[in-house]
Amino acid sequence: MALHYYCRHCGTKIGTIDRVSIYSEQLGFHHLTEEERLEMISYQPNGDIHVKTICEDCQEALTRNPELHQYEKFIH
């Protein structure tokens, strides 16, 4: 099982955590609401987990252009 982090805006792969056993508390998932979990975390048939987050480039773009917050994806 591995956790794969992807930017929710541009789709860039941010990183991977390869661990056999890891708890959601260690990752901070317990701080998410049920709705946030459903939106951000997807479980793959092979046991991997994909997590939608935000990369540094997209965060910088949002900081400089706050109007972009209204879009789910602003880079296509």
Contacts in CASP RR format, 6 or more apart in sequence:
PFRMAT RR
TARGET T0000
AUTHOR 0000-0000-0000
METHOD contacts of the structure
MODEL  1
MALHYYCRHCGTKIGTIDRVSIYSEQLGFHHLTEEERLEMISYQPNGDIH
VKTICEDCQEALTRNPELHQYEKFIH
1 19 0 8 1.000
1 20 0 8 1.000
1 47 0 8 1.000
1 48 0 8 1.000
1 49 0 8 1.000
2 16 0 8 1.000
2 17 0 8 1.000
2 18 0 8 1.000
2 19 0 8 1.000
2 48 0 8 1.000
2 49 0 8 1.000
3 16 0 8 1.000
3 17 0 8 1.000
3 19 0 8 1.000
3 22 0 8 1.000
3 27 0 8 1.000
3 48 0 8 1.000
3 49 0 8 1.000
3 50 0 8 1.000
3 51 0 8 1.000
4 13 0 8 1.000
4 15 0 8 1.000
4 16 0 8 1.000
4 48 0 8 1.000
4 49 0 8 1.000
4 50 0 8 1.000
4 51 0 8 1.000
5 13 0 8 1.000
5 14 0 8 1.000
5 15 0 8 1.000
5 16 0 8 1.000
5 17 0 8 1.000
5 51 0 8 1.000
5 53 0 8 1.000
6 12 0 8 1.000
6 13 0 8 1.000
6 14 0 8 1.000
6 50 0 8 1.000
6 51 0 8 1.000
6 52 0 8 1.000
6 53 0 8 1.000
7 14 0 8 1.000
7 52 0 8 1.000
7 53 0 8 1.000
7 54 0 8 1.000
7 55 0 8 1.000
7 58 0 8 1.000
8 40 0 8 1.000
8 52 0 8 1.000
8 53 0 8 1.000
8 54 0 8 1.000
8 72 0 8 1.000
8 73 0 8 1.000
9 54 0 8 1.000
9 55 0 8 1.000
9 58 0 8 1.000
9 73 0 8 1.000
9 74 0 8 1.000
9 75 0 8 1.000
10 55 0 8 1.000
10 57 0 8 1.000
10 58 0 8 1.000
10 73 0 8 1.000
10 75 0 8 1.000
12 55 0 8 1.000
12 57 0 8 1.000
14 53 0 8 1.000
14 55 0 8 1.000
24 30 0 8 1.000
29 37 0 8 1.000
29 41 0 8 1.000
32 40 0 8 1.000
32 41 0 8 1.000
39 52 0 8 1.000
40 51 0 8 1.000
40 52 0 8 1.000
40 53 0 8 1.000
41 49 0 8 1.000
41 50 0 8 1.000
41 51 0 8 1.000
41 52 0 8 1.000
42 49 0 8 1.000
42 50 0 8 1.000
43 49 0 8 1.000
43 50 0 8 1.000
44 50 0 8 1.000
54 62 0 8 1.000
58 74 0 8 1.000
58 75 0 8 1.000
61 68 0 8 1.000
61 74 0 8 1.000
61 75 0 8 1.000
62 68 0 8 1.000
62 69 0 8 1.000
68 74 0 8 1.000
END
